[in-house]
């Protein structure tokens, strides 16, 4: 038997320590929580994807009474980016969570399905996508979706 450890690198910032692009894309993600449709969970999530061409694509969670029919904010933003700009890489993906009348103190983490879609997006374009998770107290910044999902599953796994 062999035991291994997986580690990931995350930077923790206060708002005023973030650069202008990071603040801009996070501000849009924060705005998007107001557009979410979440009558069941009351957990609003907004996302914003900054593309290499400077465009920012917005997303928010959309719930449905048939639960599997809903969609997370992260995937709605990434799928919209792929549909509108299929050849343009995503440079940054910002995510903000809002519940109980305020943004969460600590950043919310994406679900496993969203992490997989983020990773696929990186592989699709052959580059890293910075992930920004907003919280009122601090923001977590990851250099890559692979930092959120270290044991990756990509096209090469399917091909053997």
C-alpha positions as CSV (number, residue, x, y, z in Angstrom):
1,X,0.0,0.0,0.0
2,X,1.1,3.5,-0.8
3,X,-0.3,6.6,0.7
4,X,-0.3,9.9,-1.2
5,X,-1.4,13.4,-0.3
6,X,-3.1,15.8,-2.7
7,X,-2.5,19.5,-2.1
8,X,-3.9,22.6,-3.7
9,X,-2.8,26.2,-3.8
10,X,-5.3,29.0,-2.9
11,X,-4.6,32.7,-2.3
12,X,-6.8,34.6,0.1
13,X,-7.5,38.3,-0.6
14,X,-9.3,41.2,0.9
15,X,-11.3,43.2,-1.6
16,X,-8.8,46.1,-1.9
17,X,-5.9,43.6,-2.6
18,X,-7.6,42.3,-5.8
19,X,-6.6,43.8,-9.2
20,X,-9.0,45.8,-11.3
21,X,-10.0,42.9,-13.5
22,X,-10.7,40.6,-10.5
23,X,-12.8,43.3,-8.9
24,X,-14.7,44.0,-12.1
25,X,-15.6,40.4,-12.8
26,X,-16.5,39.8,-9.1
27,X,-18.7,42.9,-9.0
28,X,-20.7,41.4,-12.0
29,X,-21.0,38.0,-10.3
30,X,-22.3,39.8,-7.2
31,X,-24.9,41.7,-9.4
32,X,-26.0,38.4,-10.9
33,X,-27.3,37.0,-7.6
34,X,-30.3,39.3,-8.0
35,X,-31.2,37.5,-11.3
36,X,-31.1,34.0,-9.9
37,X,-34.3,31.9,-9.7
38,X,-34.1,29.9,-6.5
39,X,-37.6,29.6,-4.9
40,X,-36.7,26.3,-3.3
41,X,-33.2,26.7,-1.8
42,X,-33.3,30.5,-1.5
43,X,-29.5,30.3,-2.1
44,X,-28.7,32.8,-4.8
45,X,-25.5,32.3,-6.9
46,X,-24.1,34.6,-9.5
47,X,-21.2,34.0,-11.8
48,X,-19.3,36.0,-14.4
49,X,-16.8,34.8,-16.9
50,X,-14.2,37.1,-18.3
51,X,-13.2,36.1,-21.8
52,X,-9.9,36.6,-23.6
53,X,-11.6,39.1,-25.9
54,X,-12.7,41.3,-22.9
55,X,-16.4,40.2,-23.0
56,X,-17.9,39.3,-19.7
57,X,-20.6,36.6,-19.8
58,X,-23.1,36.5,-16.9
59,X,-24.7,33.5,-15.2
60,X,-26.9,32.7,-12.2
61,X,-28.5,29.6,-10.8
62,X,-31.9,28.6,-12.1
63,X,-33.9,26.1,-10.0
64,X,-36.8,24.0,-11.1
65,X,-39.4,21.9,-9.3
66,X,-38.0,18.9,-11.1
67,X,-34.6,19.4,-9.3
68,X,-32.3,17.8,-11.9
69,X,-33.7,20.3,-14.5
70,X,-32.1,23.3,-12.8
71,X,-28.7,24.7,-13.5
72,X,-25.9,26.2,-11.4
73,X,-24.6,29.8,-12.1
74,X,-21.1,28.6,-13.0
75,X,-22.4,26.2,-15.7
76,X,-24.9,28.7,-17.0
77,X,-22.1,31.3,-17.5
78,X,-19.6,28.8,-19.1
79,X,-22.2,27.2,-21.4
80,X,-23.4,30.7,-22.5
81,X,-19.8,31.7,-23.1
82,X,-19.2,28.6,-25.2
83,X,-22.4,29.2,-27.2
84,X,-21.7,32.9,-27.9
85,X,-17.9,32.8,-28.3
86,X,-17.0,29.2,-29.1
87,X,-13.4,30.0,-30.0
88,X,-12.6,32.4,-27.1
89,X,-11.0,31.1,-23.9
90,X,-12.3,32.1,-20.4
91,X,-9.6,33.8,-18.4
92,X,-11.5,34.3,-15.1
93,X,-14.6,32.9,-13.6
94,X,-16.0,34.7,-10.6
95,X,-18.7,33.3,-8.2
96,X,-20.7,34.9,-5.5
97,X,-23.3,33.5,-3.1
98,X,-26.2,35.3,-1.4
99,X,-28.6,34.0,1.2
100,X,-30.6,35.2,4.2
101,X,-30.4,38.8,2.9
102,X,-26.7,39.1,2.5
103,X,-23.6,37.7,0.7
104,X,-22.0,34.7,2.5
105,X,-19.2,35.6,4.9
106,X,-17.0,32.8,3.5
107,X,-16.8,32.0,-0.2
108,X,-19.1,29.3,-1.5
109,X,-17.4,26.4,-3.3
110,X,-18.7,25.1,-6.7
111,X,-20.4,21.7,-6.8
112,X,-18.6,18.7,-8.4
113,X,-20.5,19.0,-11.7
114,X,-19.5,22.7,-12.0
115,X,-15.8,21.8,-11.2
116,X,-15.9,19.2,-14.0
117,X,-17.3,21.7,-16.5
118,X,-14.7,24.3,-15.5
119,X,-12.0,21.8,-16.0
120,X,-13.4,20.8,-19.4
121,X,-13.4,24.5,-20.4
122,X,-9.7,24.8,-19.5
123,X,-8.9,21.7,-21.6
124,X,-11.1,22.9,-24.5
125,X,-9.0,26.0,-24.8
126,X,-5.6,24.7,-23.7
127,X,-5.1,27.2,-20.8
128,X,-5.8,27.9,-17.2
129,X,-8.9,29.8,-16.0
130,X,-8.5,31.7,-12.7
131,X,-11.3,30.9,-10.3
132,X,-12.5,33.6,-7.9
133,X,-14.8,32.7,-5.0
134,X,-16.3,35.8,-3.3
135,X,-17.1,36.0,0.4
136,X,-17.8,39.2,2.5
137,X,-14.7,38.5,4.7
138,X,-12.4,37.3,2.0
139,X,-12.0,36.1,-1.6
140,X,-10.4,32.8,-2.6
141,X,-8.4,32.8,-5.8
142,X,-7.3,29.6,-7.6
143,X,-4.9,29.7,-10.6
144,X,-6.8,26.9,-12.3
145,X,-10.0,24.7,-12.1
146,X,-7.6,21.8,-11.7
147,X,-6.8,23.2,-8.2
148,X,-10.5,22.6,-7.3
149,X,-10.6,19.1,-8.9
150,X,-7.1,17.6,-8.7
151,X,-8.0,14.1,-10.0
152,X,-9.2,15.2,-13.4
153,X,-11.4,13.4,-15.9
154,X,-10.8,14.6,-19.5
155,X,-11.1,13.4,-23.1
156,X,-7.9,11.4,-22.8
157,X,-9.5,9.3,-20.1
158,X,-12.2,8.3,-22.5
159,X,-9.8,7.4,-25.3
160,X,-7.7,5.1,-23.1
